[in-house]
Amino acid sequence: MPPPNAPPPEPFLHVDMDAFYASVEAKHDPSLKGVPVAVGGSGPRGVVMSASYEARKFGVRSAMPSARARRLCPNLTFVSPNFSRYKAESEKVIEIFFSFTPLVEQISLDEAFLDVSGASRLFGEPATIAQRIRERVRDERELVCSVGVAPNKFLAKLASAKAKPDGVCHVKAGETAAFLDPLPVQDLWGVGEQTATALERLGVRTVAELRALPDGVLQRALGPGLAGHLHDIARGRDERAVVVHEPAKQVSAEETFDTDLDAPEHLHRELLRLAERVATRLRKDGVAARTVTVKVRFANFKTITRSRTMAEPSDTGARLYATARDLFNALPLDRPRVRLLGVAATGLGLSATEQLRIGTRPDPWRDASAAMDKVRTRFGADAVDLAAIADSEPRADTPPRRRKK
């Protein structure tokens, strides 16, 4: 028997909202309840971001092209995403989580890890807390969630997937192997398409078969790093704690175009627009970035990325754009047909007052960017923009942008 005050053996919860975006839209517009709904772009290049369970019965899934979703479900209703609405609803749901434990790690708008090891005396065992959370989310927010209860974060996340929709899955400490063994290896973190193919060549399709594989064989096939990771998670091992707040590791923005772009001036203008969007978010978060990454997806869906670390961290769109433009111009391209562009900023650190070296001048864009931020805060996000961007709207020869991230 464990000591009376011992923490529960399965103290980790993973709460995952069910069809969150679609459910929030149905809550906002009751006419959408009970019908197939997809949140995303409905155009020829549209992508489904969230699908109601009524739509999923037809095979509609997240990340599916909207054209294919419409073929699968002709009566599908498309709704444009409203992230401010989702963010506001997410904050209310997170407040419910914090009412049970201060150890909440939000990993997206619709999911979070909870450590309830210190909450049992007040609210009951972890499985009971999971059920109470589901009831409060349903009663107070009119939404549905699924919860995984397990000895660690990895197992809790797997369990919440098995609990969907609208359920609780409890993986007990002594039943880890029985839970993991029948699962396909693709369910494990770190197993993508290439790793799954490599494992299949070894005759490994399930977690049980992976665990039975000799360590030496796995290391020769995948390398010591990935082999060690899979060795641990195939046995249900995960030592990570719930992190209440973890600063963002990346700020990014990307756009998929309804019509492929190929003119250099159009591509440069879009890079500038994306760099400005990333820089605005950096300044809002009080951070600056050292590394800029450009992502390019072509009409044939081939995707390439290129990165460069700047001499000094920056939070201005001009410097991010200059680096992104140089990366793009260095690509061996000849009138490419570009489907998607993205700009990401990494190597984030706290933004500080610019330190000047002897003989250098301050970045003139810092004051200009700060002034634009103030105008946007007071008069709205569209109140002011760079002339190079503003002059392009509207332009008949500039394809409309459809989807943002």
C-alpha positions as CSV (number, residue, x, y, z in Angstrom):
1,M,0.0,0.0,0.0
2,P,1.4,3.5,-0.9
3,P,1.8,6.0,2.0
4,P,-1.3,8.1,2.7
5,N,0.2,11.3,1.3
6,A,2.0,9.7,-1.7
7,P,1.3,11.3,-5.1
8,P,-0.9,9.4,-7.4
9,P,0.9,7.0,-9.8
10,E,-0.7,8.6,-12.8
11,P,-0.6,12.3,-12.1
12,F,-0.4,13.6,-15.7
13,L,-3.4,14.7,-17.8
14,H,-3.5,15.7,-21.4
15,V,-6.7,17.6,-22.3
16,D,-7.5,17.9,-26.0
17,M,-10.5,19.9,-27.2
18,D,-12.6,17.9,-29.7
19,A,-12.8,19.6,-33.1
20,F,-12.1,22.9,-31.3
21,Y,-12.3,25.4,-34.1
22,A,-15.4,23.8,-35.6
23,S,-17.1,23.5,-32.2
24,V,-16.4,27.2,-31.4
25,E,-18.0,28.2,-34.7
26,A,-21.0,26.0,-34.0
27,K,-21.3,27.6,-30.5
28,H,-21.2,31.0,-32.1
29,D,-23.7,30.1,-34.9
30,P,-26.2,27.4,-33.6
31,S,-27.3,26.7,-37.2
32,L,-24.0,24.9,-37.6
33,K,-24.7,22.4,-34.9
34,G,-25.2,18.8,-36.1
35,V,-24.1,19.5,-39.7
36,P,-20.8,18.8,-41.5
37,V,-18.6,21.9,-40.9
38,A,-15.0,22.6,-42.0
39,V,-13.0,25.6,-40.8
40,G,-10.6,26.8,-43.5
41,G,-10.4,28.2,-47.0
42,S,-13.1,27.1,-49.5
43,G,-11.2,28.1,-52.6
44,P,-9.2,25.9,-55.0
45,R,-6.1,26.1,-52.8
46,G,-8.0,25.9,-49.5
47,V,-7.0,23.6,-46.7
48,V,-9.2,22.2,-43.9
49,M,-8.0,23.4,-40.5
50,S,-10.7,21.7,-38.4
51,A,-13.6,19.5,-39.2
52,S,-16.7,18.7,-37.1
53,Y,-17.3,15.0,-36.3
54,E,-20.3,15.1,-38.6
55,A,-17.8,16.0,-41.4
56,R,-15.3,13.4,-40.3
57,K,-17.9,10.6,-40.9
58,F,-17.4,11.4,-44.6
59,G,-13.6,11.2,-44.3
60,V,-12.9,14.9,-44.0
61,R,-9.8,15.5,-41.9
62,S,-7.6,18.4,-40.9
63,A,-4.9,19.4,-43.4
64,M,-6.9,17.9,-46.2
65,P,-7.3,20.1,-49.4
66,S,-10.7,21.7,-49.4
67,A,-11.5,20.5,-52.9
68,R,-11.1,16.9,-51.8
69,A,-13.1,17.5,-48.7
70,R,-16.0,18.9,-50.8
71,R,-15.9,15.8,-53.0
72,L,-16.1,13.6,-50.0
73,C,-18.9,15.6,-48.4
74,P,-20.9,17.7,-51.0
75,N,-23.0,19.2,-48.2
76,L,-19.9,20.5,-46.3
77,T,-20.2,24.0,-44.9
78,F,-17.0,26.0,-44.9
79,V,-16.4,28.7,-42.3
80,S,-13.4,31.1,-42.5
81,P,-11.2,30.9,-39.4
82,N,-11.6,33.5,-36.6
83,F,-8.5,33.2,-34.4
84,S,-9.4,36.0,-32.1
85,R,-12.6,34.0,-31.2
86,Y,-10.7,30.8,-30.7
87,K,-8.1,32.5,-28.5
88,A,-10.7,34.1,-26.3
89,E,-12.5,30.7,-25.9
90,S,-9.2,29.0,-25.2
91,E,-8.4,31.4,-22.4
92,K,-11.7,30.6,-20.7
93,V,-11.0,26.9,-21.0
94,I,-7.5,27.3,-19.6
95,E,-8.9,29.1,-16.6
96,I,-10.9,26.0,-15.8
97,F,-7.7,23.9,-15.9
98,F,-6.0,26.3,-13.5
99,S,-8.8,26.0,-11.0
100,F,-7.7,22.4,-10.5
101,T,-3.9,22.8,-10.5
102,P,-1.3,25.6,-11.0
103,L,0.8,23.2,-13.1
104,V,-0.7,23.7,-16.5
105,E,1.4,23.7,-19.7
106,Q,-0.6,25.0,-22.7
107,I,0.9,23.7,-25.9
108,S,-1.7,25.1,-28.4
109,L,-5.1,26.8,-28.3
110,D,-6.8,23.5,-27.9
111,E,-4.6,21.3,-25.8
112,A,-2.7,21.3,-22.5
113,F,-0.8,19.1,-20.1
114,L,-1.7,19.2,-16.4
115,D,0.2,17.8,-13.4
116,V,-2.4,17.0,-10.7
117,S,-0.1,15.3,-8.3
118,G,-0.9,17.9,-5.6
119,A,-4.6,18.2,-6.3
120,S,-5.8,14.8,-5.3
121,R,-6.7,15.7,-1.7
122,L,-8.9,18.5,-2.9
123,F,-10.5,17.0,-6.1
124,G,-10.0,13.3,-6.0
125,E,-7.9,10.9,-8.0
126,P,-6.6,12.0,-11.5
127,A,-9.3,10.1,-13.4
128,T,-11.9,11.8,-11.2
129,I,-10.3,15.2,-11.9
130,A,-10.3,14.4,-15.7
131,Q,-14.1,13.7,-15.5
132,R,-14.7,16.9,-13.6
133,I,-12.8,18.9,-16.1
134,R,-14.8,17.5,-18.9
135,E,-18.1,18.3,-17.1
136,R,-17.1,21.9,-16.4
137,V,-15.9,22.5,-20.0
138,R,-19.2,21.2,-21.2
139,D,-21.4,23.0,-18.7
140,E,-19.5,26.4,-18.6
141,R,-18.2,26.7,-22.2
142,E,-20.6,24.4,-24.1
143,L,-17.6,22.6,-25.6
144,V,-16.3,19.0,-25.5
145,C,-12.9,17.7,-24.7
146,S,-11.1,14.3,-24.3
147,V,-8.6,13.6,-21.5
148,G,-5.8,11.1,-21.2
149,V,-4.6,10.1,-17.7
150,A,-1.2,8.5,-17.4
151,P,2.1,8.2,-15.5
152,N,3.8,10.7,-17.9
153,K,3.2,13.2,-20.6
154,F,4.0,10.9,-23.5
155,L,1.5,8.3,-22.4
156,A,-1.1,10.9,-21.5
157,K,-1.1,12.4,-25.0
158,L,-1.4,9.0,-26.5
159,A,-4.3,8.3,-24.1
160,S,-6.2,11.4,-25.0
161,A,-6.1,10.4,-28.7
162,K,-7.6,7.0,-27.8
163,A,-10.2,8.8,-25.6
164,K,-11.7,10.8,-28.6
165,P,-14.3,11.8,-29.0
166,D,-15.7,13.0,-25.7
167,G,-14.0,10.5,-23.4
168,V,-11.4,9.6,-20.8
169,C,-8.6,7.1,-21.3
170,H,-6.7,6.0,-18.1
171,V,-3.4,4.3,-18.6
172,K,-2.4,2.8,-15.3
173,A,1.2,2.5,-14.2
174,G,1.2,-1.3,-14.3
175,E,-0.5,-1.5,-17.7
176,T,1.8,0.5,-19.8
177,A,3.1,-2.4,-21.9
178,A,-0.5,-3.6,-22.6
179,F,-1.5,-0.2,-23.7
180,L,1.5,0.4,-26.0
181,D,2.1,-3.0,-27.5
182,P,-0.7,-3.1,-30.1
183,L,-0.2,0.4,-31.3
184,P,1.4,1.1,-34.7
185,V,4.9,2.6,-34.5
186,Q,3.6,5.7,-36.3
187,D,1.8,6.6,-33.1
188,L,5.2,7.2,-31.3
189,W,6.7,10.6,-31.2
190,G,9.7,10.8,-33.6
191,V,8.4,8.2,-36.0
192,G,7.7,9.9,-39.3
193,E,7.2,8.5,-42.8
194,Q,10.9,7.8,-43.4
195,T,11.5,6.2,-39.9
196,A,8.4,4.1,-40.3
197,T,9.7,2.8,-43.6
198,A,13.1,2.0,-42.1
199,L,11.4,0.1,-39.3
200,E,9.1,-1.8,-41.7
201,R,12.2,-3.0,-43.5
202,L,13.3,-4.5,-40.2
203,G,9.8,-6.2,-39.9
204,V,8.7,-3.7,-37.2
205,R,5.1,-2.5,-37.4
206,T,3.9,-2.4,-33.8
207,V,5.4,-1.1,-30.6
208,A,5.7,-4.6,-29.3
209,E,7.8,-5.6,-32.3
210,L,9.9,-2.4,-31.8
211,R,10.6,-3.2,-28.1
212,A,11.6,-6.8,-29.0
213,L,14.2,-5.5,-31.5
214,P,17.8,-5.8,-30.3
215,D,19.3,-2.4,-29.5
216,G,22.3,-2.9,-31.8
217,V,20.0,-3.5,-34.8
218,L,18.0,-0.4,-34.0
219,Q,21.1,1.8,-33.7
220,R,22.6,0.6,-36.9
221,A,19.4,1.3,-38.8
222,L,18.5,4.7,-37.2
223,G,21.6,6.0,-35.4
224,P,22.2,6.1,-31.7
225,G,20.2,9.3,-31.0
226,L,16.8,8.2,-32.5
227,A,17.4,4.6,-31.5
228,G,17.8,5.7,-27.8
229,H,14.7,7.9,-28.0
230,L,12.5,5.0,-29.5
231,H,14.0,2.6,-27.0
232,D,12.7,4.7,-24.1
233,I,9.2,5.6,-25.4
234,A,8.5,2.1,-26.6
235,R,8.8,1.2,-22.9
236,G,6.6,4.2,-21.9
237,R,9.5,6.2,-20.4
238,D,9.3,10.0,-20.3
239,E,10.9,12.1,-17.7
240,R,9.7,15.5,-18.8
241,A,7.8,17.7,-16.3
242,V,4.9,20.0,-16.9
243,V,6.4,23.4,-17.8
244,V,3.9,26.2,-16.7
245,H,5.3,28.7,-19.2
246,E,7.8,28.0,-21.9
247,P,8.8,31.0,-24.2
248,A,8.2,30.6,-27.8
249,K,11.1,29.0,-29.7
250,Q,10.0,30.4,-33.1
251,V,7.8,33.1,-34.6
252,S,6.7,32.5,-38.1
253,A,4.2,33.5,-40.8
254,E,3.4,31.9,-44.1
255,E,0.9,32.3,-46.9
256,T,-0.5,29.9,-49.5
257,F,-1.6,31.7,-52.7
258,D,-4.7,31.0,-54.8
259,T,-2.5,31.6,-57.9
260,D,1.1,30.6,-58.1
261,L,3.6,33.5,-58.0
262,D,6.6,33.7,-60.3
263,A,7.4,37.4,-60.8
264,P,10.4,38.4,-58.6
265,E,8.8,41.7,-57.6
266,H,5.7,39.9,-56.3
267,L,7.7,37.3,-54.4
268,H,9.9,40.0,-52.8
269,R,6.8,42.0,-51.8
270,E,5.3,38.9,-50.1
271,L,8.5,38.3,-48.3
272,L,8.4,41.8,-47.0
273,R,4.9,41.4,-45.9
274,L,5.7,38.2,-44.0
275,A,8.8,39.7,-42.5
276,E,6.8,42.7,-41.2
277,R,4.2,40.3,-39.7
278,V,6.9,38.3,-37.9
279,A,8.7,41.4,-36.7
280,T,5.5,42.9,-35.3
281,R,4.9,39.7,-33.2
282,L,8.5,39.8,-32.0
283,R,8.2,43.3,-30.7
284,K,4.8,42.5,-29.1
285,D,6.5,39.6,-27.2
286,G,9.5,41.7,-26.3
287,V,12.0,39.4,-28.1
288,A,14.5,39.7,-30.9
289,A,15.7,37.0,-33.3
290,R,19.1,35.9,-34.5
291,T,18.2,33.5,-37.2
292,V,15.9,33.9,-40.2
293,T,14.5,31.0,-42.2
294,V,12.7,31.2,-45.6
295,K,10.3,28.5,-46.6
296,V,9.4,28.0,-50.3
297,R,6.8,25.5,-51.7
298,F,6.6,25.2,-55.4
299,A,3.6,24.3,-57.6
300,N,4.8,20.6,-57.6
301,F,4.7,20.7,-53.8
302,K,8.4,20.4,-53.5
303,T,9.4,22.4,-50.4
304,I,12.8,23.9,-49.5
305,T,14.0,25.9,-46.5
306,R,17.1,28.1,-46.1
307,S,18.4,29.8,-42.9
308,R,20.9,32.4,-42.0
309,T,22.1,33.7,-38.6
310,M,22.4,37.5,-38.4
311,A,25.4,39.3,-36.8
312,E,23.1,40.9,-34.3
313,P,19.5,40.0,-33.1
314,S,16.8,42.1,-34.6
315,D,13.0,42.7,-34.2
316,T,12.6,45.0,-37.3
317,G,10.9,43.9,-40.4
318,A,13.5,45.7,-42.6
319,R,16.4,43.6,-41.3
320,L,14.4,40.3,-41.3
321,Y,13.3,41.1,-44.9
322,A,16.8,41.9,-46.0
323,T,18.0,38.5,-44.8
324,A,15.0,36.6,-46.1
325,R,15.4,38.3,-49.5
326,D,19.1,37.4,-49.7
327,L,18.3,33.8,-48.9
328,F,15.6,33.7,-51.5
329,N,17.7,35.4,-54.2
330,A,20.5,32.8,-53.5
331,L,18.2,30.0,-54.6
332,P,19.0,28.6,-58.1
333,L,15.6,29.5,-59.5
334,D,14.4,30.5,-63.0
335,R,10.9,32.0,-62.9
336,P,9.7,29.5,-60.3
337,R,6.0,28.9,-59.8
338,V,5.7,29.4,-56.0
339,R,2.6,28.1,-54.2
340,L,3.6,29.1,-50.6
341,L,6.1,31.4,-48.9
342,G,7.1,31.5,-45.3
343,V,9.4,33.5,-43.0
344,A,10.4,32.2,-39.6
345,A,12.5,33.9,-36.8
346,T,14.4,31.7,-34.3
347,G,17.2,32.1,-31.8
348,L,14.9,34.3,-29.7
349,G,16.1,36.3,-26.8
350,L,14.8,39.3,-24.8
351,S,14.8,42.5,-26.8
352,A,17.1,45.1,-25.3
353,T,18.1,48.6,-26.1
354,E,20.4,48.6,-29.2
355,Q,24.1,48.5,-28.2
356,L,26.2,50.5,-30.7
357,R,29.8,49.9,-31.6
358,I,32.1,52.8,-32.3
359,G,31.6,54.0,-35.8
360,T,28.2,52.4,-36.3
361,R,24.8,54.1,-36.5
362,P,21.5,53.1,-34.9
363,D,19.1,51.1,-36.9
364,P,16.7,53.8,-38.3
365,W,13.9,51.2,-38.6
366,R,13.6,50.7,-34.9
367,D,12.0,54.0,-34.2
368,A,9.8,53.8,-37.3
369,S,8.7,50.3,-36.3
370,A,7.9,51.5,-32.8
371,A,5.8,54.4,-34.2
372,M,3.9,52.0,-36.5
373,D,3.1,49.8,-33.5
374,K,1.7,52.7,-31.6
375,V,-0.5,53.7,-34.5
376,R,-1.8,50.2,-35.0
377,T,-2.5,49.8,-31.3
378,R,-4.6,52.9,-31.3
379,F,-6.3,52.8,-34.7
380,G,-6.2,49.1,-35.8
381,A,-3.9,46.7,-37.5
382,D,-4.6,48.2,-41.0
383,A,-4.1,51.8,-40.0
384,V,-0.5,52.0,-41.3
385,D,1.8,49.9,-43.4
386,L,5.0,50.1,-45.4
387,A,4.6,51.9,-48.7
388,A,6.0,48.9,-50.6
389,I,3.1,46.8,-49.2
390,A,0.4,49.5,-49.2
391,D,1.1,50.5,-52.8
392,S,0.4,46.9,-53.9
393,E,-3.2,46.9,-52.6
394,P,-5.3,46.5,-54.7
395,R,-3.3,45.3,-57.7
396,A,-5.0,43.4,-60.5
397,D,-1.7,41.6,-61.3
398,T,-1.1,40.5,-57.6
399,P,-2.9,37.3,-56.8
400,P,-5.0,37.4,-53.7
401,R,-3.7,35.8,-50.5
402,R,-5.8,33.1,-49.1
403,R,-4.5,31.5,-46.0
404,K,-2.4,32.8,-43.1
405,K,-0.5,31.1,-40.3
